[in-house]
Amino acid sequence: MKLYRFQTKYILKKAYTGRLPSHVTQAAKTGLVAPLAKLLRGPLRELVQDAFASAAKHPWLNAGQCERLLRQHLAGTHDHAFPIYVLLNYFRWHDQFIQKTQYVR
């Protein structure tokens, strides 16, 4: 049984009581957070820079603001990981479905 009296993972917690410290077995659930900021500064850096180079083609975007966000993030002075990730996905979507660009997988 996964849920017992609104307590999740009841059996698992009972099995490890006494074997693990109580702060581990009684801790609240935590989510998995991807190291997005680090990925955008590291392995995805070139991909992001290439995508952001097309920002000027989008008249509804302020290319200067996009450049500022990216520059500050890559320099490590600010963490703009989420808006950069959103813009990256938008640029890729636009290229693939509006401009019909084929990406190598």
C-alpha positions in Angstrom: 0.0 0.0 0.0 1.5 3.3 -1.1 -0.8 5.5 1.0 -1.8 4.9 4.6 -3.8 7.5 6.4 -2.6 10.2 4.0 1.0 9.2 4.6 2.9 8.4 1.3 5.4 5.5 1.1 4.2 4.2 4.4 5.7 0.7 4.0 9.0 2.0 2.8 9.3 4.4 5.7 8.4 1.6 8.2 10.9 -0.7 6.7 13.8 1.8 7.1 12.8 3.2 10.5 15.8 2.6 12.7 18.1 1.9 9.8 18.1 5.5 8.5 18.1 8.7 10.5 14.6 10.1 11.2 15.3 13.3 9.2 15.6 11.0 6.1 12.5 8.9 6.6 10.3 11.8 7.8 11.5 14.3 5.2 8.9 15.8 2.8 9.0 14.8 -0.8 11.3 16.8 -3.0 11.2 17.2 -6.7 14.0 16.5 -9.2 15.5 19.8 -10.4 17.6 19.7 -13.5 20.8 21.7 -13.4 19.5 24.0 -16.2 21.7 27.0 -15.5 24.8 24.8 -15.6 23.7 23.1 -18.8 23.0 26.3 -20.6 26.5 27.6 -19.7 28.2 24.3 -20.5 27.2 21.6 -23.0 24.2 23.6 -24.5 26.1 26.9 -24.7 26.8 26.8 -28.5 23.2 25.6 -29.2 21.8 28.5 -27.2 24.1 31.1 -28.8 23.2 29.9 -32.3 19.5 30.0 -31.5 19.7 33.5 -30.0 21.6 34.8 -33.0 18.2 34.6 -34.8 16.4 36.8 -32.2 16.6 39.8 -34.6 14.4 38.0 -37.1 11.5 38.1 -34.7 10.0 41.6 -34.7 7.9 40.9 -31.6 11.0 40.2 -29.5 13.5 42.8 -28.3 16.8 41.4 -29.7 18.8 43.7 -27.3 17.0 42.3 -24.3 17.5 38.7 -25.5 21.2 39.4 -26.0 21.4 41.0 -22.5 19.8 38.0 -20.8 22.1 35.6 -22.5 25.2 37.7 -21.9 24.5 38.1 -18.2 23.7 34.4 -17.8 26.8 33.2 -19.6 29.0 35.5 -17.6 27.5 34.1 -14.4 26.4 37.4 -13.1 22.7 36.5 -13.2 20.7 33.3 -13.4 18.3 33.7 -16.4 18.1 30.0 -17.0 14.3 29.7 -17.2 13.6 32.6 -19.6 16.6 31.5 -21.8 15.2 27.9 -21.8 11.8 29.2 -22.9 13.2 31.4 -25.6 15.5 28.5 -26.8 12.4 26.2 -27.1 10.5 29.0 -29.0 13.4 29.5 -31.4 13.7 25.8 -32.1 9.9 25.4 -32.5 9.8 28.4 -34.9 12.7 27.0 -37.0 11.3 23.5 -37.1 7.6 24.2 -37.7 7.4 27.6 -39.2 10.6 27.8 -41.3 10.7 24.0 -41.8 14.3 23.6 -40.7 15.5 20.0 -40.4 17.7 19.3 -37.4 20.3 16.5 -37.3 19.5 14.1 -34.5 
